[in-house]
Amino acid sequence: MTKRVTLAIATLLLATFHAPVVAQDPPAAQLVIVDLRPAEEKEGAGLAALEGKCNKDVYRIADVATSPLKVDVLREDLTQVEWVGGGKTLTVLNWSIYYNKQVQKSGNGLLQSVGVQGYNIPTGGKKERRAGSRCTQRDTAGGWYDGSEIHSVYYPLISEFTGTYGGKPVKARVVYSPRAKLAGKFEGGEDDTQALLELVHQTSEAVVGAIVQ
């Protein structure tokens, strides 16, 4: 190897070692989600009936009814929001999705409006059926809804979320009206799962809205 080649290699190595280091922005701190929900909100399969007279025909839907699980979907949704995160923690204290098959009965005549669950026929008696929970929201364990909140003739799904973001209380509630009659088993059926995932995404949006308030 000639002296000229050796000198060129030495110069190149020296330049490499002394090359200026370009400053880079540190990676953005990720959002941390801590799931502190009670066991009954996370465990089980299919539907779990709520207890009590005011909660008849209201069911909590198990987490495993969606894949991925709803908390993972929430995490993915929130990571798409640029300003959410910054090393802050979203603590999930309660989050359940309910399937409410309650209707109210009063007065005379036919099923009110367009009916509930698609059945718009005479009841054969003096009472009519109207969409909406039978008891007040205060007396209901979960999944309460008012008839004015639904936009289809099918039993609604209700998502109720409470938590904290950076120590600030966060509360979100979404009433979802299915566009078609659901099987209502929530054991992996395509229609049930799709409706649940749409509701979870809507809940994510509601959580973001609650954070900025």
Secondary structure by P-SEA (a helix, b strand, c coil): ccaaaaaaaaaaaaaaaacbbbbbccccbbbbbbbbccccccccccbbbbbccccccbbbbccccccccaaaaaaaaaaacccccccbbbbbcbbbbbbccbbbbbccccccccccccccccccccbbbbccccccccccccccccccccccccbbbbbbbbbbcccbbbbbbbbbbbcccccccccccaaaaaaaaaaaaaaaaaaaaaaac
